[in-house]
């Protein structure tokens, strides 16, 4: 099965409609079975997840509100007004269940960030997928580490055991060599490395005109991930391929300030 995760940059940048066309074209070209989205939006009576599912003919579209990153206040342009920030999941397989988990948030005021846990009706059994985005600012490093610990606890929970791998996808705002992800890598495997992904691959590149160069901890690093564990103790994971998508302009514009990570898992 093909898994894709992508930070699609909400309605930032002043050209979200044009970028969304690039997102659709990229997803159509790649043909993922499961898509985890970060910095996706809800408003105007719909969600971006729903719009993309309708365009792609996907069976499942789930949106969960989150507080990371906070929407701009005041808004940067009128189409941002009243638009929520969220994480989302698309799948070609139907949804069996979904849970929203609050993540630790001791340092930043306001609502906590969230993680979405979805159970999908895969032909070979229930497929558990967690979608999340965690802290990035150096001043909130303790929160980021606490959120990594919380996600590791969710992913390692024996109630998620089954015949298929357990997946955690999203923008984790750290590279695998940075200590912020150590709790996650204690219980999950980096499928990029396992699948022979380019060791120099990055998902937040300074080559993108809209890249947040001020994010010195994340820039020019691979901070978006598909992490996984076998569904049962003693099981193994087989990853056929790992590569980037959305890393070229579409109609003269990058679809997002992040690149997508795509992983092909053998069942």
Secondary structure, 3 states (H helix, E strand, C coil): CEEEEEECCCCHHHCHHHHHHHHHHHHHHHCCCEEEEEEEEEECCEEHHHHHHHHHCCCEEEEEECCCCCCCCCCCCHHHCCCEEEEEEEECCCEEEEEEEECCCCCCCCCCCEEEEEEEEECCEEEEEEEEECCCCHHHHHHHHHHHHHHHHHHHCHHHCCCCCEEEEEECCCCCCCHHHHHHHCCCEEHHHHCCCCCCCCCECCCCCCCCCCCCCCCCECCEEEEEECCCCCCCCEEEEEEEECCCCECCECCCCCCEEEEEEEC
